[in-house]
Each structure stands twice: as structure tokens, then as C-alpha cells.
Amino acid sequence: MANDLLKGKRGIIFGALNDMSIAWKVAERAVEEGATITLSNTPMAVRMGETNELAEKLNTIVIPADATSVSDIEEVYKQSMDHLGGKIDFVLHSIGMSPNVRKKRTYDDLDYGFLDKTLNISAISFHKMLQVAKKMDAINEWGSFLALSYIAAQRTLYGYNDMADAKALLESITRSFGYIYGREKNVRVNTISQSPTKTTAGSGVKGIEKLFDFSERMSPLGNATAAECADYCIMMFSDLTRKVTMQNLFHDGGFSSIGMSLRAMSQYEKSFDDEQDSPSYG
Ligand SMILES: NC(=O)c1ccc[n+]([C@@H]2O[C@H](COP(=O)([O-])OP(=O)(O)OC[C@H]3O[C@@H](n4cnc5c(N)ncnc54)[C@H](O)[C@@H]3O)[C@@H](O)[C@H]2O)c1
């Protein structure tokens, strides 16, 4: 349902690779809510992925950029302001990648060159987006920056590897830059900590299917989908949330606040009984 929540606003969406991407859903919803946007992704993703199809559908342009490159990011802001006809109101950072995860290096056997890349691509790129925007004075007053995080920043989850460190850094950058940007320019900076979601990046995490199922069962409202995440992003880009900044906002069906659920308790009791009954336990 469209409510013109972003009517007249200009935005940049980084990270739409295919129609499973969270950024893809956000781009579609933003346009539905009256925004004009540009899209950006790596030159390789633009060649191999479906970002161009989305741009065609939404009647906009794709600006290829590696989010670890300051000059590429400068170009994204420059071309976006030219194309959209003014300063930007909202930016989505929907970018994550870990070469250690890809190459199946475990957390106690990290390749440190890969770790540098994980942190640079998945977290420091957000600092670069913020710093470049501020220096270029590219953002309107009451503008809104969002990045996507995961609860592995606070809690240890098997298999999330060095992406946990990247998310902790991402959330810290959000607070530190959010303070300065808020104080000086009334621009807000937040992260949304999203449920496990079936996307290309998500499927790289070890045991993602079981993790997805676990949090689905543990969350009183179930996992949040990519489309629901897009709705939350729209609210955060809208004028309805102008005083929300420096926050990590959980969008996870309640998972982050659950210790023990009724369902988990029953399952626990069941497996305990099984163990007692098992002949191998004498
Ligand atoms: N899928 C999940 O379970 C889940 C849960 C919580 C948070 N998130 C976060 O959501 C965000 C979006 O991921 P997604 O799940 O939609 O997967 P996705 O694979 O669709 O999106 C990841 C994007 O990052 C882009 N990217 C990688 N390296 C880049 C670089 N150097 N410069 C610019 N872009 C680059 C990819 O091209 C891709 O478009 C990520 O930050 C991810 O960590 C995902």
C-alpha cells in the first residue's frame, strides 16, 4: 500500500543484486512511496547481476561503484545529484561480503588479508559513504542513512565468522558518525538488524538453513522477510522518524529479546527424554 511517505525525496540504494536482495525490495518500495532514486553496485555485479533490469523497471540509472573506493563513491553522489536534480535525502547501504566465509576459512584460522577486505567492504564502506557525503554537502537537512546489520554483532552465532566483527564495527560507525552528522547537519544514521533472510549474501553463511529455521521458531512473530525489511526502511527514510538516530533497530520478529520460548522448552524436554531412553546411555 503506497502512502506517498517519500514523496519528493531523492535516494541512493547500494546493493541490489537480484530480486531476492533486500536492497531490491527497498528500491521498489521507495519508488512506490513517491521517491526518485539511483542504484549502485560493483561493476562486476552490474555486469553479472540483474541491477540493470531493476533500473529499467524503476526508470532510473545504475552507477557502478566499488563501495571501498572513495573516488567511486564521490562519483555516485555527483551523478545521483545530477540525475535526480538536487541533494539527496536518503541512502541505503545494503552491502556485505566476507572472503573468509567464501573460502571457508573458520574464525580460528582467518586469513588476515581477507579480514581486511571483510571489514572494508562490509563496514568501513559505510564510513566512506558518510564522510564523502558530508564533505560534498550532498545530503539535505533531516536526511537519513541506513545500513543493514545482524544480531551476530552482539551475540555469537555459529558460522557467522568475521562478518560478526564487521557488523559490530558497522554499528559502532553508525553511533560515532551519527553523533557528528546529527550535531552539525541534522542528518540521522541508523542500522536495522534484520532476521536471517534468503538472499545471495545470506546463503553464504554456514548452516544458514538451520539458522533460518531456528530463529523462525524462536521468534514470537517469526522471521522478518526482505519485503518487511523494506517497509521498515521506508519508515526510517520518511519524515515520521526524524528524531531517531545512532540506533541499531532490531527487525527480527522478537528474536533478540527471547531467552527461552515455550516451543524451545518443549523441544528441550523432548530431547532430554530421548537421551534418557537411549540404550547407549545405559
Ligand atoms: N540475508 C541475511 O540473512 C541478512 C541478515 C541481516 C543482514 N543482512 C545484510 O543485508 C545486506 C544486504 O545483503 P542481502 O542479504 O540483501 O544479500 P545480497 O547478496 O543480495 O546483497 C549484497 C550486496 O553487496 C554487494 N557488494 C559486495 N561487495 C561490494 C562492494 N565492494 N561494493 C559495493 N557493493 C558490494 C553485492 O554486489 C550485493 O549486491 C548486507 O549488509 C547483509 O549483511 C543480511
The ligand as an SDF file (V2000), in Angstrom:
LIG
                    3D

 44 48  0  0  0  0  0  0  0  0999 V2000
   20.4540  -12.1420    4.1800 N   0  0  0  0  0  0  0  0  0  0  0  0
   20.5130  -12.1270    5.5030 C   0  0  0  0  0  0  0  0  0  0  0  0
   20.2700  -13.1370    6.1920 O   0  0  0  0  0  0  0  0  0  0  0  0
   20.8520  -10.8380    6.2070 C   0  0  0  0  0  0  0  0  0  0  0  0
   20.5190  -10.6750    7.5650 C   0  0  0  0  0  0  0  0  0  0  0  0
   20.8840   -9.4840    8.2080 C   0  0  0  0  0  0  0  0  0  0  0  0
   21.5770   -8.5080    7.5000 C   0  0  0  0  0  0  0  0  0  0  0  0
   21.8810   -8.6980    6.1810 N   0  0  0  0  0  0  0  0  0  0  0  0
   22.6470   -7.6760    5.4780 C   0  0  0  0  0  0  0  0  0  0  0  0
   21.8600   -7.1400    4.4290 O   0  0  0  0  0  0  0  0  0  0  0  0
   22.7460   -6.5420    3.4740 C   0  0  0  0  0  0  0  0  0  0  0  0
   22.3090   -6.9290    2.0650 C   0  0  0  0  0  0  0  0  0  0  0  0
   22.5240   -8.3000    1.8340 O   0  0  0  0  0  0  0  0  0  0  0  0
   21.4610   -9.2610    1.1490 P   0  0  0  0  0  0  0  0  0  0  0  0
   21.1490  -10.3080    2.1410 O   0  0  0  0  0  0  0  0  0  0  0  0
   20.3600   -8.4890    0.5290 O   0  0  0  0  0  0  0  0  0  0  0  0
   22.3530  -10.0020    0.0320 O   0  0  0  0  0  0  0  0  0  0  0  0
   22.7680   -9.5930   -1.4850 P   0  0  0  0  0  0  0  0  0  0  0  0
   23.8050  -10.5980   -1.8510 O   0  0  0  0  0  0  0  0  0  0  0  0
   21.5810   -9.5200   -2.3380 O   0  0  0  0  0  0  0  0  0  0  0  0
   23.4120   -8.1500   -1.3290 O   0  0  0  0  0  0  0  0  0  0  0  0
   24.7700   -7.9180   -1.0020 C   0  0  0  0  0  0  0  0  0  0  0  0
   25.2690   -6.8580   -1.9580 C   0  0  0  0  0  0  0  0  0  0  0  0
   26.5770   -6.3910   -1.6090 O   0  0  0  0  0  0  0  0  0  0  0  0
   27.1700   -6.0130   -2.8460 C   0  0  0  0  0  0  0  0  0  0  0  0
   28.6200   -5.8210   -2.6940 N   0  0  0  0  0  0  0  0  0  0  0  0
   29.5490   -6.7640   -2.3620 C   0  0  0  0  0  0  0  0  0  0  0  0
   30.7700   -6.1910   -2.3920 N   0  0  0  0  0  0  0  0  0  0  0  0
   30.6110   -4.8770   -2.7070 C   0  0  0  0  0  0  0  0  0  0  0  0
   31.5000   -3.7850   -2.8890 C   0  0  0  0  0  0  0  0  0  0  0  0
   32.8300   -3.9120   -2.7430 N   0  0  0  0  0  0  0  0  0  0  0  0
   30.9730   -2.5710   -3.2620 N   0  0  0  0  0  0  0  0  0  0  0  0
   29.6380   -2.4210   -3.4360 C   0  0  0  0  0  0  0  0  0  0  0  0
   28.7530   -3.4240   -3.2750 N   0  0  0  0  0  0  0  0  0  0  0  0
   29.2360   -4.6360   -2.9200 C   0  0  0  0  0  0  0  0  0  0  0  0
   26.8130   -7.1880   -3.7380 C   0  0  0  0  0  0  0  0  0  0  0  0
   27.0610   -6.9410   -5.1100 O   0  0  0  0  0  0  0  0  0  0  0  0
   25.3480   -7.3500   -3.4070 C   0  0  0  0  0  0  0  0  0  0  0  0
   24.5310   -6.5430   -4.2290 O   0  0  0  0  0  0  0  0  0  0  0  0
   24.1560   -6.9780    3.8600 C   0  0  0  0  0  0  0  0  0  0  0  0
   24.7780   -5.9730    4.6320 O   0  0  0  0  0  0  0  0  0  0  0  0
   23.8770   -8.1850    4.7480 C   0  0  0  0  0  0  0  0  0  0  0  0
   24.9360   -8.4770    5.6370 O   0  0  0  0  0  0  0  0  0  0  0  0
   21.5190   -9.8360    5.5150 C   0  0  0  0  0  0  0  0  0  0  0  0
  1  2  1  0
  2  3  2  0
  2  4  1  0
  4  5  1  0
  4 44  2  0
  5  6  2  0
  6  7  1  0
  7  8  2  0
  8  9  1  0
  8 44  1  0
  9 10  1  0
  9 42  1  0
 10 11  1  0
 11 12  1  0
 11 40  1  0
 12 13  1  0
 13 14  1  0
 14 15  2  0
 14 16  1  0
 14 17  1  0
 17 18  1  0
 18 19  2  0
 18 20  1  0
 18 21  1  0
 21 22  1  0
 22 23  1  0
 23 24  1  0
 23 38  1  0
 24 25  1  0
 25 26  1  0
 25 36  1  0
 26 27  1  0
 26 35  1  0
 27 28  2  0
 28 29  1  0
 29 30  1  0
 29 35  2  0
 30 31  1  0
 30 32  2  0
 32 33  1  0
 33 34  2  0
 34 35  1  0
 36 37  1  0
 36 38  1  0
 38 39  1  0
 40 41  1  0
 40 42  1  0
 42 43  1  0
M  CHG  2   8   1  16  -1
M  END
$$$$
